[in-house]
Amino acid sequence: MAEIKYKPIRHDHDAFLKKARKRRGFQAAYHARAVEYAVANEMLAARARAGLTQEVVASRMGTTKSTVSRLESAGKHAPSLTSLKKYAKAVGCKVEIRLVPQRQAR
């Protein structure tokens, strides 16, 4: 099967956030899911760098496009490490995880 290259749709995340911050409750909700959004953003960026569609990533992972779509969203379910590793391999990356000490409040 031929690899399908895609041209990502431009998304101005800063403009999106500027507009979204005006909505009541957005800040608290966004900060509560900051890690999930960061992971989703990394996944989308990696797929875009690889020039792959969700369909191709799904094929490489042995799953469906809807599963890839769900993995790339910062929805109710965080992806497992196993899924992250499969996704990373499918887009030509590897997973690195760091635990960073929190700053102590004085």
N, CA, C and O of each residue as an XYZ file, in Angstrom:
424
protein
N       0.842     -1.182      0.000
C       0.000      0.000      0.000
C       0.882      1.238      0.000
O       1.821      1.327      0.791
N       0.599      2.176     -0.859
C       1.392      3.398     -0.959
C       1.146      4.291      0.253
O       0.024      4.410      0.743
N       2.212      4.906      0.715
C       2.100      5.855      1.824
C       1.415      7.115      1.316
O       1.757      7.634      0.254
N       0.461      7.596      2.071
C      -0.255      8.806      1.705
C       0.350      9.967      2.471
O       0.364      9.969      3.702
N       0.844     10.938      1.752
C       1.353     12.149      2.389
C       0.193     13.124      2.512
O      -0.706     13.139      1.672
N       0.215     13.907      3.521
C      -0.840     14.879      3.673
C      -0.265     16.248      3.950
O       0.885     16.392      4.364
N      -1.081     17.239      3.715
C      -0.694     18.616      3.986
C      -1.540     19.073      5.171
O      -2.754     19.230      5.044
N      -0.900     19.289      6.326
C      -1.673     19.645      7.512
C      -2.391     20.981      7.355
O      -1.901     21.897      6.696
N      -3.544     21.066      7.966
C      -4.302     22.310      7.976
C      -3.638     23.235      8.980
O      -3.328     22.825     10.098
N      -3.423     24.465      8.589
C      -2.792     25.441      9.476
C      -3.671     25.674     10.693
O      -4.881     25.862     10.567
N      -3.069     25.663     11.857
C      -3.784     25.926     13.101
C      -2.946     26.896     13.912
O      -1.812     26.590     14.282
N      -3.499     28.055     14.184
C      -2.810     29.056     14.987
C      -3.234     28.847     16.436
O      -4.233     29.402     16.894
N      -2.450     28.031     17.149
C      -2.808     27.663     18.515
C      -2.839     28.882     19.432
O      -3.703     28.978     20.304
N      -1.920     29.801     19.246
C      -1.895     31.007     20.084
C      -3.172     31.825     19.894
O      -3.743     32.314     20.868
N      -3.618     31.974     18.665
C      -4.852     32.712     18.393
C      -6.050     31.983     18.997
O      -6.953     32.607     19.553
N      -6.045     30.656     18.882
C      -7.117     29.863     19.477
C      -7.173     30.083     20.987
O      -8.245     30.312     21.548
N      -6.007     30.011     21.645
C      -5.973     30.198     23.099
C      -6.399     31.605     23.503
O      -7.109     31.781     24.493
N      -5.972     32.592     22.749
C      -6.331     33.985     23.059
C      -7.853     34.149     23.060
O      -8.420     34.790     23.945
N      -8.500     33.562     22.061
C      -9.957     33.641     21.973
C     -10.621     32.798     23.062
O     -11.586     33.239     23.686
N     -10.114     31.603     23.289
C     -10.707     30.690     24.258
C     -10.591     31.203     25.692
O     -11.479     30.959     26.508
N      -9.510     31.908     26.004
C      -9.302     32.417     27.370
C     -10.388     33.384     27.815
O     -10.560     33.628     29.009
N     -11.112     33.928     26.861
C     -12.184     34.866     27.185
C     -13.426     34.158     27.731
O     -14.293     34.792     28.333
N     -13.507     32.845     27.520
C     -14.672     32.097     27.985
C     -14.559     31.799     29.477
O     -13.480     31.484     29.979
N     -15.667     31.901     30.165
C     -15.721     31.638     31.599
C     -15.324     30.184     31.885
O     -15.818     29.257     31.244
N     -14.438     30.006     32.842
C     -14.026     28.673     33.270
C     -12.946     28.029     32.415
O     -12.461     26.945     32.738
N     -12.567     28.690     31.324
C     -11.584     28.079     30.427
C     -10.239     27.883     31.115
O      -9.659     26.800     31.035
N      -9.738     28.909     31.787
C      -8.407     28.843     32.398
C      -8.279     27.642     33.340
O      -7.327     26.867     33.240
N      -9.222     27.495     34.236
C      -9.165     26.398     35.211
C      -9.228     25.043     34.510
O      -8.475     24.127     34.844
N     -10.127     24.923     33.541
C     -10.264     23.654     32.822
C      -9.008     23.344     32.011
O      -8.561     22.198     31.965
N      -8.448     24.356     31.381
C      -7.244     24.162     30.565
C      -6.060     23.739     31.434
O      -5.329     22.812     31.086
N      -5.876     24.414     32.549
C      -4.756     24.075     33.433
C      -4.924     22.702     34.078
O      -3.934     22.029     34.365
N      -6.147     22.287     34.304
C      -6.398     20.964     34.883
C      -5.976     19.853     33.924
O      -5.668     18.744     34.361
N      -5.961     20.137     32.644
C      -5.602     19.139     31.632
C      -4.312     19.504     30.903
O      -4.091     19.043     29.784
N      -3.478     20.303     31.501
C      -2.265     20.790     30.838
C      -1.377     19.650     30.332
O      -0.871     19.715     29.212
N      -1.187     18.627     31.129
C      -0.327     17.507     30.717
C      -0.943     16.778     29.531
O      -0.243     16.435     28.579
N      -2.249     16.543     29.585
C      -2.925     15.853     28.484
C      -2.812     16.658     27.185
O      -2.576     16.092     26.117
N      -2.982     17.978     27.284
C      -2.857     18.825     26.098
C      -1.426     18.804     25.561
O      -1.216     18.795     24.348
N      -0.459     18.796     26.452
C       0.945     18.766     26.016
C       1.251     17.465     25.269
O       1.930     17.481     24.242
N       0.752     16.348     25.784
C       0.974     15.050     25.121
C       0.300     15.040     23.752
O       0.900     14.623     22.761
N      -0.947     15.500     23.701
C      -1.665     15.533     22.422
C      -0.941     16.427     21.421
O      -0.831     16.084     20.244
N      -0.451     17.567     21.884
C       0.268     18.484     21.000
C       1.546     17.837     20.460
O       1.860     17.985     19.279
N       2.278     17.128     21.309
C       3.495     16.420     20.876
C       3.157     15.367     19.830
O       3.872     15.216     18.839
N       2.072     14.642     20.050
C       1.679     13.597     19.107
C       1.320     14.198     17.749
O       1.758     13.703     16.710
N       0.529     15.256     17.761
C       0.133     15.899     16.506
C       1.340     16.466     15.770
O       1.437     16.359     14.548
N       2.250     17.065     16.511
C       3.461     17.631     15.893
C       4.322     16.533     15.277
O       4.872     16.711     14.191
N       4.441     15.404     15.963
C       5.245     14.295     15.445
C       4.635     13.726     14.165
O       5.351     13.417     13.213
N       3.311     13.590     14.149
C       2.652     13.063     12.947
C       2.795     14.044     11.795
O       3.005     13.637     10.653
N       2.682     15.337     12.089
C       2.839     16.348     11.036
C       4.257     16.333     10.479
O       4.443     16.422      9.266
N       5.270     16.221     11.357
C       6.660     16.157     10.884
C       6.878     14.942      9.991
O       7.626     15.003      9.015
N       6.219     13.838     10.333
C       6.360     12.615      9.547
C       5.557     12.690      8.243
O       5.770     11.890      7.332
N       4.634     13.657      8.159
C       3.828     13.810      6.950
C       2.852     12.678      6.744
O       2.598     12.271      5.610
N       2.302     12.165      7.826
C       1.419     11.005      7.752
C      -0.020     11.358      8.106
O      -0.280     12.269      8.892
N      -0.942     10.617      7.510
C      -2.348     10.753      7.867
C      -2.647      9.845      9.057
O      -1.863      8.957      9.392
N      -3.791     10.085      9.684
C      -4.214      9.195     10.766
C      -4.403      7.777     10.249
O      -4.138      6.815     10.970
N      -4.855      7.638      9.016
C      -5.057      6.312      8.441
C      -3.749      5.533      8.354
O      -3.706      4.346      8.677
N      -2.685      6.200      7.917
C      -1.391      5.529      7.786
C      -0.850      5.168      9.171
O      -0.335      4.068      9.369
N      -0.965      6.082     10.116
C      -0.503      5.793     11.479
C      -1.280      4.607     12.039
O      -0.699      3.713     12.653
N      -2.596      4.600     11.826
C      -3.432      3.496     12.309
C      -2.982      2.172     11.701
O      -2.891      1.160     12.397
N      -2.703      2.183     10.404
C      -2.247      0.969      9.731
C      -0.937      0.474     10.326
O      -0.770     -0.721     10.568
N      -0.015      1.393     10.558
C       1.278      1.020     11.138
C       1.132      0.499     12.569
O       1.916     -0.341     13.011
N       0.131      0.998     13.283
C      -0.089      0.566     14.664
C      -0.930     -0.700     14.746
O      -0.982     -1.348     15.792
N      -1.586     -1.052     13.646
C      -2.484     -2.210     13.663
C      -3.796     -1.882     14.362
O      -4.353     -2.718     15.073
N      -4.289     -0.661     14.157
C      -5.527     -0.238     14.798
C      -6.362      0.560     13.800
O      -6.109      0.505     12.597
N      -7.340      1.290     14.287
C      -8.233      2.047     13.415
C      -7.937      3.546     13.476
O      -7.301      4.035     14.410
N      -8.418      4.260     12.454
C      -8.258      5.709     12.411
C      -8.945      6.355     13.612
O      -8.417      7.312     14.178
N     -10.099      5.854     14.005
C     -10.810      6.450     15.139
C     -10.016      6.298     16.431
O     -10.073      7.167     17.300
N      -9.279      5.202     16.563
C      -8.439      5.019     17.740
C      -7.310      6.041     17.744
O      -6.999      6.616     18.787
N      -6.698      6.270     16.594
C      -5.630      7.265     16.489
C      -6.189      8.653     16.812
O      -5.554      9.431     17.524
N      -7.359      8.954     16.293
C      -8.001     10.237     16.569
C      -8.221     10.414     18.065
O      -7.970     11.488     18.610
N      -8.686      9.371     18.724
C      -8.915      9.411     20.172
C      -7.601      9.594     20.922
O      -7.545     10.340     21.899
N      -6.537      8.915     20.472
C      -5.227      9.057     21.114
C      -4.701     10.484     21.010
O      -4.060     10.986     21.933
N      -4.976     11.135     19.880
C      -4.462     12.483     19.633
C      -5.278     13.577     20.310
O      -4.884     14.743     20.298
N      -6.394     13.215     20.889
C      -7.214     14.223     21.559
C      -6.888     14.228     23.044
O      -6.375     13.248     23.582
N      -7.185     15.317     23.684
C      -6.958     15.401     25.135
C      -8.296     15.166     25.824
O      -8.726     15.954     26.665
N      -8.939     14.076     25.454
C     -10.274     13.768     25.963
C     -10.260     13.115     27.325
O      -9.353     13.333     28.129
N     -11.273     12.316     27.571
C     -11.455     11.682     28.871
C     -10.385     10.653     29.188
O     -10.054     10.449     30.356
N      -9.843     10.007     28.178
C      -8.930      8.894     28.398
C      -7.515      9.236     27.950
O      -7.288      9.598     26.795
N      -6.577      9.120     28.865
C      -5.167      9.333     28.528
C      -4.638      8.053     27.886
O      -4.998      6.958     28.316
N      -3.792      8.172     26.869
C      -3.244      6.971     26.233
C      -2.315      6.220     27.191
O      -1.627      6.827     28.012
N      -2.306      4.909     27.073
C      -1.397      4.094     27.879
C       0.020      4.233     27.339
O       0.220      4.689     26.213
N       0.993      3.843     28.137
C       2.382      3.864     27.665
C       2.555      2.941     26.464
O       3.303      3.259     25.539
N       1.877      1.817     26.472
C       1.954      0.884     25.348
C       1.452      1.551     24.069
O       2.083      1.439     23.018
N       0.314      2.247     24.161
C      -0.224      2.943     22.992
C       0.698      4.067     22.546
O       0.911      4.259     21.349
N       1.248      4.814     23.503
C       2.177      5.894     23.155
C       3.401      5.354     22.433
O       3.867      5.956     21.466
N       3.927      4.217     22.895
C       5.105      3.630     22.242
C       4.772      3.169     20.827
O       5.576      3.361     19.914
N       3.608      2.568     20.629
C       3.197      2.134     19.289
C       3.020      3.341     18.371
O       3.443      3.317     17.215
N       2.399      4.384     18.884
C       2.188      5.599     18.111
C       3.529      6.216     17.732
O       3.754      6.577     16.577
N       4.412      6.332     18.713
C       5.730      6.924     18.469
C       6.473      6.154     17.383
O       7.049      6.756     16.478
N       6.462      4.850     17.467
C       7.142      4.028     16.459
C       6.517      4.251     15.083
O       7.228      4.312     14.080
N       5.192      4.372     15.035
C       4.488      4.561     13.764
C       4.853      5.875     13.091
O       4.825      5.976     11.864
N       5.198      6.891     13.897
C       5.547      8.199     13.322
C       7.052      8.445     13.324
O       7.505      9.566     13.092
N       7.825      7.390     13.587
C       9.281      7.486     13.523
C       9.917      8.170     14.717
O      10.938      8.845     14.580
N       9.326      8.002     15.881
C       9.845      8.624     17.100
C       9.998      7.588     18.206
O       9.692      6.409     18.024
N      10.475      8.050     19.349
C      10.512      7.224     20.544
C       9.930      8.044     21.684
O       9.892      9.272     21.612
N       9.485      7.382     22.715
C       8.892      8.051     23.865
C       9.971      8.298     24.914
O      10.754      7.405     25.236
N      10.001      9.509     25.436
C      10.866      9.846     26.559
C       9.992     10.475     27.631
O       9.178     11.352     27.343
N      10.161     10.028     28.860
C       9.358     10.548     29.963
C      10.283     11.038     31.065
O      11.260     10.375     31.413
N       9.962     12.207     31.608
C      10.748     12.752     32.715
C       9.803     13.115     33.847
O       8.698     13.605     33.613
N      10.234     12.878     35.051
C       9.510     13.357     36.224
C      10.301     14.537     36.762
O      11.467     14.401     37.133
N       9.661     15.682     36.801
C      10.331     16.922     37.193
C       9.823     17.330     38.574
O       8.614     17.427     38.784
N      10.744     17.572     39.527
C      10.299     17.973     40.868
C       9.479     19.262     40.815
O       9.804     20.191     40.076
N       8.416     19.300     41.610
C       7.604     20.500     41.714
C       8.329     21.505     42.596
O       9.093     21.139     43.490
N       8.079     22.747     42.329
C       8.645     23.798     43.167
C       7.917     23.809     44.504
O       6.693     23.686     44.553
N       8.650     23.953     45.556
C       8.066     24.009     46.892
C       7.552     25.402     47.184
O       8.273     26.385     47.010
N       6.300     25.492     47.632
C       5.737     26.788     48.030
C       6.291     27.154     49.401
O       6.378     26.297     50.280
N       6.664     28.403     49.593
C       7.204     28.845     50.892
C       6.221     29.655     51.651
O       6.514     30.103     52.759
